[in-house]
Amino acid sequence: MILSPALSTAWPSGLAVLAYLAASAWPQPAEADRPGAARPVWMVLGLGWVAQAVAIVLDALVLGGPDPGGRFGFAPALSVTVWLVLAVYALESRRLDLVVVRRVLAALGAIVVALAWIFPGQTHPLGGSPWAPLHWLLGFASYGLFGTALLHAGLLQHAERQMRTRPVSGQVPAPRPIGQALGMPLLRLEALTLRFVAAGFVMLSLTLLLGAAFANPWRWDHKTVFSVLSWLVFATLLVGRARFGWRGSQAIRWLVAGSLLLLLAYVGSRFVMEVLLHRPATV
């Protein structure tokens, strides 16, 4: 029996949404700097992350069908991206445990899980190419890495604005600058951002090469055009960084432009096909 995607992912999706909403609304402890003060909220956030992982797996698998396949769409792609960003954030939580960032990511997690449950995507058989699963995984990995780079770029911009703002005499002292709260200098945060860009660029390059090598037939559709354009933007950013020393707002503008093009490549085109036009879309 083939399970409906809405039924198969109902319980993990519901659990993930509830856990993420609880983590997003969790009050800041009075003694935020006390060791272990944030442990309960991290347990709730971890519960949502695990439940989201289960929902992603159940949503991607076609259970009970005669032919193996995968079910993907714009909403599951967003869900995987946020899930990967949350994973990186959790690994950096000892230096990057900022309440505002945690709440924003938890709220995004609840939104994308709900979207993936409402719009589970379409089923695509794997019989066409045995390399299709690797192509999908590399594409989702590039989304996650660029999403993580955007997170670090946002922190970097906020930290630079804090450094330029001088407190007026008599005002309440401002919170610690983000650079100090992270426990790392801004140059190191900037270098970390570019490392995620470079890693995402490698994943995106492999995705495009794999798609070009095994596509039958090759099509210059919207997804391909936007993917190639995003690749060119990211390549320009990395060359500009290495050759001309691009930094700060200039580098972030290129990162945002490439990320928007990449978002349009798969998520945008699939959203138009699935939701607005109600037409089947190719992988």
C-alpha positions as CSV (number, residue, x, y, z in Angstrom):
1,M,0.0,0.0,0.0
2,I,1.3,3.4,-1.0
3,L,1.2,5.8,2.0
4,S,0.0,9.4,1.4
5,P,2.8,11.8,2.0
6,A,0.5,13.9,4.2
7,L,-0.3,10.9,6.3
8,S,3.2,9.4,6.5
9,T,4.8,12.7,7.7
10,A,1.9,13.9,9.9
11,W,3.3,12.9,13.3
12,P,7.0,13.9,12.8
13,S,6.0,17.2,11.1
14,G,3.5,18.1,13.8
15,L,6.1,17.2,16.5
16,A,8.8,19.3,14.8
17,V,6.5,22.3,14.4
18,L,5.4,22.2,18.0
19,A,9.1,21.8,19.2
20,Y,10.3,24.6,17.0
21,L,7.5,27.0,18.1
22,A,8.3,26.2,21.7
23,A,12.0,26.9,21.1
24,S,11.2,30.1,19.3
25,A,9.0,31.4,22.1
26,W,11.2,30.1,24.9
27,P,11.9,33.0,27.4
28,Q,15.5,34.1,27.9
29,P,16.7,32.8,31.3
30,A,17.5,35.5,33.8
31,E,21.1,34.2,34.2
32,A,21.9,33.7,30.5
33,D,25.6,33.5,31.1
34,R,25.2,30.7,33.7
35,P,26.5,27.4,32.3
36,G,23.7,25.1,31.3
37,A,21.0,27.9,31.5
38,A,20.1,27.3,27.8
39,R,20.2,23.5,28.0
40,P,16.4,22.9,28.2
41,V,15.7,25.0,25.1
42,W,18.4,23.2,23.2
43,M,16.8,19.9,24.1
44,V,13.5,21.1,22.7
45,L,15.3,22.4,19.6
46,G,17.1,19.1,19.2
47,L,13.7,17.3,19.4
48,G,12.4,19.4,16.6
49,W,15.5,18.8,14.6
50,V,15.3,15.0,14.9
51,A,11.6,15.0,14.1
52,Q,12.2,17.2,11.1
53,A,14.9,14.7,9.9
54,V,12.3,11.9,10.2
55,A,9.8,13.9,8.2
56,I,12.3,14.7,5.5
57,V,13.2,11.0,5.1
58,L,9.6,9.8,5.1
59,D,8.6,12.6,2.7
60,A,11.5,11.7,0.2
61,L,10.8,8.0,0.2
62,V,8.0,6.5,-1.9
63,L,6.8,3.6,0.3
64,G,5.0,0.6,-1.0
65,G,5.4,1.5,-4.7
66,P,6.4,-1.0,-7.4
67,D,9.3,1.2,-8.5
68,P,11.7,2.9,-6.1
69,G,11.6,6.7,-6.3
70,G,11.9,10.0,-4.5
71,R,9.5,12.7,-3.8
72,F,10.8,16.2,-4.0
73,G,9.5,19.8,-4.4
74,F,10.2,23.4,-3.5
75,A,9.0,23.0,0.1
76,P,11.1,19.9,0.9
77,A,14.1,21.7,-0.5
78,L,13.5,24.6,1.8
79,S,13.1,22.2,4.7
80,V,16.4,20.4,4.0
81,T,18.1,23.8,3.7
82,V,16.9,25.0,7.1
83,W,17.6,21.6,8.6
84,L,21.2,21.8,7.5
85,V,21.6,25.4,8.7
86,L,20.3,24.4,12.1
87,A,22.8,21.5,12.2
88,V,25.7,23.8,11.6
89,Y,24.3,26.3,14.1
90,A,24.1,23.5,16.7
91,L,27.7,22.5,16.1
92,E,28.7,26.2,16.6
93,S,26.4,26.7,19.6
94,R,29.2,27.2,22.1
95,R,30.3,30.3,20.3
96,L,27.2,31.2,18.4
97,D,24.5,30.7,21.0
98,L,22.6,34.0,20.4
99,V,19.0,34.1,21.5
100,V,17.8,36.1,18.5
101,V,19.4,33.9,16.0
102,R,18.2,30.8,17.7
103,R,14.6,32.1,17.8
104,V,14.7,33.1,14.1
105,L,16.0,29.7,13.0
106,A,13.4,27.9,15.2
107,A,10.6,29.9,13.7
108,L,12.0,29.3,10.2
109,G,12.1,25.6,11.0
110,A,8.4,25.5,12.0
111,I,7.5,27.4,8.8
112,V,9.4,25.2,6.4
113,V,8.2,21.9,8.0
114,A,4.6,23.0,7.8
115,L,5.2,24.0,4.1
116,A,6.8,20.6,3.3
117,W,3.8,18.8,4.9
118,I,1.3,20.9,2.9
119,F,3.3,20.8,-0.4
120,P,5.2,17.4,-0.4
121,G,6.2,17.7,-4.0
122,Q,6.0,15.1,-6.8
123,T,7.2,11.6,-7.1
124,H,10.2,10.9,-9.5
125,P,11.2,7.4,-10.3
126,L,14.9,6.5,-10.0
127,G,14.9,4.3,-13.1
128,G,16.0,7.0,-15.3
129,S,19.5,7.5,-13.9
130,P,21.2,5.8,-10.9
131,W,23.1,9.0,-10.3
132,A,19.9,11.0,-9.6
133,P,20.0,10.5,-5.8
134,L,23.6,11.8,-5.7
135,H,22.6,14.8,-7.9
136,W,19.8,15.6,-5.4
137,L,21.9,15.3,-2.4
138,L,24.7,17.5,-3.8
139,G,22.1,20.1,-4.7
140,F,20.6,20.1,-1.3
141,A,24.0,20.3,0.3
142,S,24.9,23.4,-1.7
143,Y,21.6,25.0,-0.6
144,G,22.5,24.2,3.1
145,L,26.1,25.5,2.8
146,F,25.0,28.8,1.1
147,G,22.3,29.2,3.6
148,T,24.8,28.8,6.4
149,A,27.1,31.4,4.6
150,L,24.1,33.8,4.6
151,L,23.6,33.3,8.3
152,H,27.3,34.1,9.0
153,A,27.1,37.1,6.6
154,G,24.1,38.5,8.5
155,L,26.0,38.2,11.8
156,L,29.0,39.8,10.2
157,Q,27.0,42.8,8.9
158,H,25.3,43.3,12.3
159,A,28.7,43.1,14.1
160,E,30.1,45.8,11.7
161,R,27.2,48.1,12.4
162,Q,27.6,47.7,16.1
163,M,31.3,48.6,15.8
164,R,30.4,51.9,13.9
165,T,27.7,52.9,16.5
166,R,29.2,54.8,19.4
167,P,27.1,54.9,22.6
168,V,26.0,58.4,23.6
169,S,26.9,59.6,27.1
170,G,24.1,58.7,29.6
171,Q,22.6,56.0,27.5
172,V,22.2,52.4,28.7
173,P,25.3,50.4,27.7
174,A,24.6,48.4,24.5
175,P,24.9,44.6,24.5
176,R,28.2,42.9,23.8
177,P,29.1,43.2,20.2
178,I,28.4,40.1,18.2
179,G,32.1,39.5,17.6
180,Q,32.7,39.3,21.3
181,A,29.6,37.2,21.9
182,L,30.8,34.7,19.3
183,G,34.2,34.5,20.9
184,M,35.9,35.1,17.6
185,P,37.3,38.2,15.8
186,L,35.4,39.6,12.9
187,L,38.1,38.7,10.4
188,R,37.8,35.1,11.5
189,L,34.0,35.3,11.1
190,E,34.4,36.7,7.6
191,A,36.9,34.0,6.7
192,L,34.4,31.4,8.0
193,T,31.7,32.9,5.8
194,L,33.8,32.6,2.7
195,R,34.7,29.0,3.6
196,F,31.1,28.1,3.5
197,V,30.7,29.9,0.2
198,A,33.7,27.9,-1.2
199,A,32.3,24.6,0.1
200,G,28.8,25.4,-1.4
201,F,30.5,26.4,-4.7
202,V,32.2,23.0,-4.9
203,M,28.8,21.2,-4.2
204,L,27.0,23.3,-6.8
205,S,29.8,22.6,-9.3
206,L,29.5,18.9,-8.8
207,T,25.7,19.1,-9.0
208,L,25.9,20.9,-12.4
209,L,28.5,18.6,-13.7
210,L,26.5,15.5,-12.7
211,G,23.4,17.0,-14.2
212,A,25.1,17.8,-17.5
213,A,26.8,14.4,-17.7
214,F,23.7,12.3,-17.1
215,A,20.8,14.5,-18.4
216,N,19.0,12.9,-21.2
217,P,18.2,15.1,-23.0
218,W,19.9,18.3,-21.9
219,R,17.5,21.2,-21.5
220,W,18.2,24.9,-21.0
221,D,15.1,25.4,-18.8
222,H,14.6,28.0,-16.1
223,K,16.2,25.8,-13.4
224,T,19.4,25.3,-15.5
225,V,19.7,28.9,-16.5
226,F,19.3,30.2,-12.9
227,S,21.7,27.5,-11.6
228,V,24.4,28.5,-14.1
229,L,23.9,32.2,-13.4
230,S,24.3,31.5,-9.7
231,W,27.4,29.5,-10.3
232,L,28.9,32.4,-12.3
233,V,28.1,34.8,-9.5
234,F,29.7,32.6,-6.8
235,A,32.7,32.1,-9.0
236,T,33.0,35.8,-9.5
237,L,32.8,36.3,-5.7
238,L,35.5,33.8,-5.0
239,V,37.8,35.2,-7.7
240,G,37.2,38.7,-6.5
241,R,38.0,37.7,-2.9
242,A,41.2,35.9,-3.9
243,R,42.4,38.4,-6.6
244,F,41.1,41.7,-5.4
245,G,40.5,41.1,-1.7
246,W,36.7,41.8,-1.8
247,R,35.4,42.1,1.8
248,G,32.5,43.3,3.8
249,S,29.4,44.6,2.1
250,Q,30.8,44.1,-1.4
251,A,31.3,40.4,-0.8
252,I,28.0,40.0,1.0
253,R,26.1,41.6,-2.0
254,W,27.6,39.1,-4.3
255,L,26.7,36.3,-1.9
256,V,23.1,37.5,-1.6
257,A,22.8,37.8,-5.4
258,G,24.1,34.3,-6.0
259,S,21.9,32.9,-3.3
260,L,18.8,34.5,-4.7
261,L,19.5,33.1,-8.2
262,L,20.1,29.7,-6.7
263,L,16.8,29.9,-4.8
264,L,15.0,30.8,-8.0
265,A,16.7,27.9,-9.8
266,Y,15.0,25.1,-8.0
267,V,12.7,26.4,-5.3
268,G,11.3,29.3,-7.4
269,S,10.7,27.3,-10.6
270,R,9.2,24.4,-8.6
271,F,6.9,26.7,-6.7
272,V,5.6,28.2,-9.9
273,M,5.0,24.8,-11.5
274,E,3.6,23.0,-8.5
275,V,1.5,25.8,-6.8
276,L,0.7,28.4,-9.4
277,L,0.4,26.4,-12.6
278,H,-0.4,23.0,-11.1
279,R,1.8,21.3,-13.7
280,P,4.3,18.5,-13.2
281,A,7.9,19.6,-13.2
282,T,11.1,17.8,-14.1
283,V,13.7,17.1,-11.4
